[in-house]
Amino acid sequence: MFGNFGFSYIGLLFLLMLFIPNVMWSKRIPQGYTAKKENKILLVFERLGEILTCCCSLVFSSFNIHKWTLWSLWLIVAFILMIMYEAWWIRYFLSERTLSDFYSSFLGIPLAGAALPVIAFFMLGIYGKVIYMLIATFILGIGHIGIHIQHKKSIDIEN
């Protein structure tokens, strides 16, 4: 449950799938978006979770593709979730890019832009049997999803 140290090309792929749309988003931020008034405790959880998740993704070779077994389904589920995340971004970029678009659900998953990658990285942690990744994504989920819930509530109040 502790994983094997070594470079993970799957972890790198997941991080690229995570970061590329986020870099693109920085040039297409929804009108009215602000990070002001974010809960400081949730922000600490988010930042710590981001650092830990990124580090775990790269330093455990346990995430790389191994001999096919039933356990490999965890990796397939993780990839499907990341593909859904990419599809959510495509839908966002093709939309009017409002706050409602940014905090939207996707295929029944609420706050998909925050939830999908957290769940995908958690599934990757299960696949690799890396407890550190599970802990990192749990911390990330508390902060990242928590902040998105706060933002969503604030736009629901305004509307």
C-alpha positions as CSV (number, residue, x, y, z in Angstrom):
1,M,0.0,0.0,0.0
2,F,3.0,2.3,0.0
3,G,3.9,2.1,-3.7
4,N,7.2,1.8,-5.6
5,F,9.4,4.8,-6.1
6,G,10.3,5.7,-9.6
7,F,9.1,8.0,-12.4
8,S,5.5,7.6,-13.5
9,Y,4.7,8.4,-17.1
10,I,1.0,7.9,-16.3
11,G,1.2,10.4,-13.5
12,L,2.9,12.9,-15.9
13,L,0.1,12.3,-18.5
14,F,-2.6,12.9,-15.8
15,L,-0.8,16.1,-14.8
16,L,-0.7,17.3,-18.4
17,M,-4.4,16.6,-18.8
18,L,-4.9,18.6,-15.6
19,F,-2.6,21.6,-16.3
20,I,-3.0,22.3,-20.0
21,P,-6.7,23.2,-19.8
22,N,-6.1,25.2,-16.6
23,V,-3.4,27.3,-18.3
24,M,-5.8,27.9,-21.2
25,W,-8.5,28.9,-18.6
26,S,-6.2,31.6,-17.2
27,K,-6.7,33.4,-20.5
28,R,-10.5,32.7,-20.5
29,I,-11.6,33.3,-16.9
30,P,-15.3,33.7,-16.6
31,Q,-16.6,37.3,-16.2
32,G,-17.1,38.1,-12.5
33,Y,-14.7,35.4,-11.3
34,T,-12.7,36.3,-8.2
35,A,-10.6,34.4,-5.7
36,K,-11.2,37.0,-3.0
37,K,-13.0,35.9,0.1
38,E,-12.0,32.2,-0.3
39,N,-11.9,30.4,3.0
40,K,-8.2,30.4,4.2
41,I,-8.4,26.9,5.7
42,L,-9.8,25.4,2.5
43,L,-7.1,27.3,0.6
44,V,-4.4,25.7,2.7
45,F,-6.0,22.3,2.1
46,E,-6.2,22.9,-1.6
47,R,-2.5,24.1,-1.9
48,L,-1.2,21.3,0.2
49,G,-3.3,18.8,-1.7
50,E,-2.1,20.2,-5.0
51,I,1.6,19.9,-4.0
52,L,1.2,16.4,-2.6
53,T,-0.9,15.1,-5.5
54,C,1.6,16.4,-8.1
55,C,4.6,15.0,-6.2
56,C,2.9,11.6,-5.7
57,S,1.8,11.5,-9.4
58,L,5.4,11.7,-10.6
59,V,7.4,9.7,-8.0
60,F,5.6,6.4,-7.8
61,S,6.1,4.0,-10.7
62,S,3.2,2.0,-9.3
63,F,0.9,4.2,-11.5
64,N,2.5,3.0,-14.7
65,I,0.8,0.3,-16.8
66,H,1.5,-3.2,-15.6
67,K,0.4,-6.7,-16.7
68,W,-3.4,-6.7,-17.3
69,T,-5.5,-7.9,-14.4
70,L,-8.9,-7.1,-13.1
71,W,-7.2,-4.5,-10.9
72,S,-6.4,-2.6,-14.1
73,L,-10.0,-1.5,-14.2
74,W,-9.1,1.2,-11.6
75,L,-6.7,2.7,-14.1
76,I,-9.4,2.6,-16.9
77,V,-11.9,4.3,-14.6
78,A,-9.3,6.9,-13.7
79,F,-8.6,7.5,-17.5
80,I,-12.3,7.7,-18.2
81,L,-12.8,10.4,-15.5
82,M,-9.9,12.4,-16.9
83,I,-11.4,12.1,-20.4
84,M,-14.7,13.4,-18.9
85,Y,-12.7,16.2,-17.4
86,E,-11.3,17.1,-20.8
87,A,-14.8,17.0,-22.3
88,W,-16.1,19.3,-19.5
89,W,-13.3,21.8,-20.4
90,I,-14.2,21.6,-24.1
91,R,-17.8,22.4,-23.2
92,Y,-16.7,25.3,-21.0
93,F,-14.4,26.7,-23.7
94,L,-17.2,26.5,-26.3
95,S,-19.7,28.1,-23.9
96,E,-20.2,31.8,-23.1
97,R,-17.8,31.2,-20.2
98,T,-20.0,32.4,-17.5
99,L,-19.6,31.6,-13.8
100,S,-22.6,29.2,-14.2
101,D,-20.7,27.4,-17.0
102,F,-17.6,27.2,-14.9
103,Y,-19.4,25.7,-11.9
104,S,-21.6,23.4,-14.0
105,S,-22.2,19.7,-13.6
106,F,-21.2,17.2,-16.3
107,L,-23.0,13.9,-17.0
108,G,-24.6,14.2,-13.5
109,I,-21.4,15.0,-11.6
110,P,-21.8,18.3,-9.8
111,L,-19.0,20.8,-9.9
112,A,-17.4,18.6,-12.5
113,G,-14.4,20.9,-13.1
114,A,-13.3,20.3,-9.5
115,A,-14.7,16.9,-8.7
116,L,-13.6,14.9,-11.8
117,P,-9.9,15.3,-11.5
118,V,-9.9,14.8,-7.7
119,I,-11.8,11.5,-8.2
120,A,-9.6,10.5,-11.1
121,F,-6.4,11.0,-9.1
122,F,-8.0,9.1,-6.2
123,M,-8.7,6.2,-8.5
124,L,-5.1,6.4,-9.8
125,G,-4.1,6.1,-6.1
126,I,-6.2,3.0,-5.7
127,Y,-4.8,1.5,-8.9
128,G,-1.2,2.1,-7.8
129,K,-2.0,1.0,-4.2
130,V,-0.3,4.2,-3.0
131,I,-1.8,5.3,0.3
132,Y,0.1,8.7,0.0
133,M,-1.9,9.5,-3.2
134,L,-5.1,8.6,-1.5
135,I,-4.3,10.9,1.4
136,A,-3.1,13.7,-0.9
137,T,-6.3,13.6,-3.0
138,F,-8.4,13.5,0.1
139,I,-6.7,16.7,1.3
140,L,-7.0,18.2,-2.2
141,G,-10.7,17.3,-2.4
142,I,-11.5,19.0,0.9
143,G,-9.9,22.2,-0.3
144,H,-10.6,22.3,-4.0
145,I,-14.1,21.0,-4.0
146,G,-14.8,23.0,-0.8
147,I,-13.8,26.2,-2.5
148,H,-15.8,25.4,-5.6
149,I,-18.9,24.8,-3.4
150,Q,-18.4,28.2,-1.8
151,H,-18.1,29.9,-5.2
152,K,-21.2,28.1,-6.5
153,K,-23.2,29.1,-3.5
154,S,-22.2,32.7,-3.9
155,I,-23.4,32.8,-7.5
156,D,-26.6,31.0,-6.6
157,I,-27.3,33.7,-4.0
158,E,-26.6,36.5,-6.5
159,N,-29.0,34.9,-9.1
